[in-house]
Amino acid sequence: MKDFPKFMKNIRNRIKQSSQYTKDIEGYVFDGVDGSQMAIWTCHHDRNSSEHVHDFEEYIVCVYGQYIIAMNDNEITLNPGNELYIPSGTAHSGRCIAGTRTIHAFGAKRAEREG
């Protein structure tokens, strides 16, 4: 597959650009009853995300393309099927190549919707 299914990209779930750490990334968010969130992101151009810290855990799986995470003085390359756990309080940043699609799970609310 070259894209997430249409039902996952409902405009009502689109992530507000100002609530992201990377500009020009298309994202959609889904909320859990426990306050957690899952987000899907598509990187349409090569992009870098600025270093940031969450006060909650994060889990990432690369679906397509390549996403490189920098944390704890290491770079971890995620290719399709690779996954990564980021403990709360861990500073991290990332780089993605155009076409990369990732799924992220957050232990708390992370993203705001556009509408």
C-alpha positions as CSV (number, residue, x, y, z in Angstrom):
1,M,0.0,0.0,0.0
2,K,1.2,3.5,-0.8
3,D,-1.1,5.4,1.5
4,F,-3.3,4.9,4.6
5,P,-6.8,3.8,3.9
6,K,-9.3,6.6,3.3
7,F,-11.3,5.9,6.4
8,M,-8.2,6.6,8.5
9,K,-7.8,10.0,6.9
10,N,-11.2,11.6,7.9
11,I,-10.8,15.4,7.8
12,R,-12.4,15.7,11.3
13,N,-9.4,13.9,12.7
14,R,-6.7,15.9,10.9
15,I,-4.0,17.2,13.2
16,K,-3.5,21.0,13.5
17,Q,-0.1,22.0,12.0
18,S,0.6,24.1,15.1
19,S,0.4,21.1,17.4
20,Q,3.2,19.2,15.5
21,Y,7.0,19.3,15.9
22,T,7.5,18.9,12.2
23,K,6.1,21.3,9.6
24,D,4.3,20.1,6.5
25,I,3.4,16.6,7.7
26,E,-0.1,15.3,7.2
27,G,-1.4,13.7,10.4
28,Y,-4.6,12.3,11.8
29,V,-5.3,11.5,15.5
30,F,-7.5,9.0,17.3
31,D,-8.4,9.2,21.0
32,G,-8.5,6.4,23.6
33,V,-10.9,6.4,26.5
34,D,-7.9,6.4,28.9
35,G,-6.6,9.8,27.5
36,S,-4.1,8.1,25.2
37,Q,-3.8,8.9,21.5
38,M,-2.7,7.2,18.3
39,A,-1.7,9.3,15.3
40,I,-0.8,8.4,11.8
41,W,1.6,10.7,9.8
42,T,2.6,11.0,6.2
43,C,5.8,12.9,5.3
44,H,5.4,14.2,1.8
45,H,8.9,15.8,1.7
46,D,12.2,15.2,3.5
47,R,11.7,16.8,6.9
48,N,13.4,17.2,10.3
49,S,11.5,17.4,13.6
50,S,12.9,19.6,16.3
51,E,14.1,18.1,19.6
52,H,11.3,17.8,22.1
53,V,10.3,16.0,25.3
54,H,7.0,14.4,26.3
55,D,5.8,13.8,29.8
56,F,4.3,10.5,28.5
57,E,5.5,7.4,26.7
58,E,5.6,7.1,22.9
59,Y,5.6,4.1,20.6
60,I,6.4,4.4,16.9
61,V,6.2,1.9,14.1
62,C,7.4,2.7,10.6
63,V,4.9,1.6,7.9
64,Y,6.6,2.8,4.8
65,G,9.8,4.7,4.0
66,Q,12.4,5.6,6.6
67,Y,12.3,7.5,9.9
68,I,15.5,8.2,11.9
69,I,15.1,9.1,15.6
70,A,17.9,10.7,17.5
71,M,17.8,10.1,21.3
72,N,20.3,9.4,24.1
73,D,23.2,10.3,21.8
74,N,22.2,7.6,19.3
75,E,20.5,7.5,15.9
76,I,18.0,4.7,15.4
77,T,16.8,4.1,11.8
78,L,13.3,2.8,11.5
79,N,12.5,1.0,8.2
80,P,9.1,-0.6,7.4
81,G,8.1,-3.0,10.2
82,N,10.6,-1.5,12.7
83,E,9.3,-0.2,16.0
84,L,10.6,2.0,18.8
85,Y,9.6,2.8,22.4
86,I,10.5,6.3,23.8
87,P,10.2,6.6,27.6
88,S,8.6,9.7,29.0
89,G,11.0,12.5,29.7
90,T,13.4,11.4,26.9
91,A,14.6,14.2,24.5
92,H,14.3,13.1,20.9
93,S,14.1,14.4,17.4
94,G,13.7,12.8,14.0
95,R,14.2,12.9,10.2
96,C,12.0,11.4,7.6
97,I,12.3,10.9,3.9
98,A,9.5,11.9,1.5
99,G,6.8,9.2,1.4
100,T,7.4,7.9,4.9
101,R,4.3,6.8,6.9
102,T,4.4,6.1,10.6
103,I,2.0,5.2,13.4
104,H,2.6,6.7,16.8
105,A,0.9,5.8,20.1
106,F,1.1,8.2,23.0
107,G,0.4,7.6,26.7
108,A,-1.5,10.9,26.9
109,K,-3.0,13.6,24.7
110,R,-0.4,14.8,22.2
111,A,-2.1,16.3,19.2
112,E,-4.9,18.8,18.5
113,R,-7.4,18.6,15.7
114,E,-7.8,21.3,13.1
115,G,-11.6,21.7,13.6
